[in-house]
Amino acid sequence: MLVLLTNDDGIGARGLHELRRALLELDGVEVRVIAPNANRSGTARSITTRSPIWVEEVELDDGTTGFATEGTPVDCVRFADLGLLGGRPDLIVSGINHGSNLGDDVTYSGTVAAAFEGIVLGIPAVAVSQQAGIGGMGYAGREYDFTWSAAIAREVVRRVIDNQLSPSTLININCPAGEPRGIEIARLGKRLYHDELRLVEEDNGNRRRYEIYGFEPSYKDEDGTDLNAVAAGRVAITPIHFDLTDHGEVERLAEWDLEALGDDLGIAAR
């Protein structure tokens, strides 16, 4: 089985290499790396469309090679799908991210975006993130211990392989700081953002520089969510799919008599 390992923290990130070493312990798994050449955190599902993308083959710490690209995490998955590794991957694994990706944050995360791209392409995927050792449930903190998250990710990947995870589903794993107090299947929770418009600098013209992100967020306290699980010291495992259609609203919108709207605008039904 060919596994693509990628991330958004860059090819030199410690979390990626801790996860690579853990995945290499699985029998019958070939792990190949395509990752950004620098940190691309917060890039979500952005892609590089306006210029060609440089790719450099680099030596990893065990003497094998991986690919570092100028592109985004989604670009990395596209490179693998289009044949950079010589064959299409059977599984995408993204991480270990330096910091949690919980609740609404998954929509901003480059780590989760790489896994999303896998299921868009029909390839099952796993995203793995590690809470910082300091900084609570926010974004602050720079101390990471990947011992538990790498081992948990390895065993989840083992089960994904053995149980043939649906190619339309990704598994989002978030590990707390320190030794976990359990593992919980959880739904996505609700982040509460406290961003501010903060003036940083003015020049002599009409330009101003502002900070609008990075202020400590909180979360809605709800049982059964990934945010609550990690806050309680448990690993949160969340299955996610990409169907954004609000199926409950489809029938209600049908009551709007859009055929009459088309008649009013001269749009003939065909």
Secondary structure, DSSP 8 states (H G I E B T S, - for coil): -EEEEE-SS-TT-HHHHHHHHHHTTSTT-EEEEEEESS--TT-TT----SS---EEEEE-TTS-EEEEESS-HHHHHHHHHTTTTSS--SEEEEEEEEB---GGGGGT-HHHHHHHHHHHTT--EEEEEE--SSSTTSS-------HHHHHHHHHHHHHHHHHT--TTEEEEEEE-SSS-S-EEE-B---EE-----EEEEE-SSS-EEEE-S----EE---TTBHHHHHHTT-EEEEEEE-----HHHHHHHHTT-HHHHHHHTT----
